[in-house]
């Protein structure tokens, strides 16, 4: 049976779906002058009170919601290359990619890292069967696979990456507490659904079906409680440097949003409780 959404796509003109996706973008004009006339505007308002206050709010944010990650990446690459030129040597970076699969994130980032000429050590901690395959198919002098974080030399000196993994664990909060005992200076959380503005302890649970070309299995999926995650990091002496809300997840029937966060451990940090 054809799903309702697919049926509507067959029956309704494509333009209706475009209008729904781009509800703030309307019309089609031959040139800028025509669009300007139709907009009933004199162009961008230089002294717009709303825009000025919006920028003031950005300036005063304690924890910026950074959405322009491509621009941030470009700026950091440029700054690092300049630093390398000043110091006359390659910067080094060590990463623990907890639950990093076969190195998907590493291979996505490797070209950028090489463009900076980083000395990189990328360590993936995974289940035993994945580690065995990872070692056989993908391991190099740079990319390595481990079953336990303690098998990595000096794990505390690494950046800890938790990318799209916490939602699949039976007790993600316990894992966060365990990992924060290593006192890594930086911890990055990415592609993790969390629910905000909810009572303490409230979570959502779903089943996620994996596409056939990626194995075709299905797994329980948890939408974490945002405040509970924050409490663990703050109790361990971390500050939230930046975050980004990707938007609703899963679409349509959950209160959760996909989040990315960057945490930094302060000098006077405590211990996870």
Helices and strands as residue ranges (DSSP letters): H 4-11, H 14-21, H 32-38, H 49-60, E 64-65, H 69-87, E 92-98, H 104-116, E 119-125, H 128-137, E 143-146, G 149-151, G 155-157, E 159-163, G 166-168, H 172-180, E 186-195, E 204-209, G 212-214, E 218-225, H 226-235, E 238-248, E 257-265
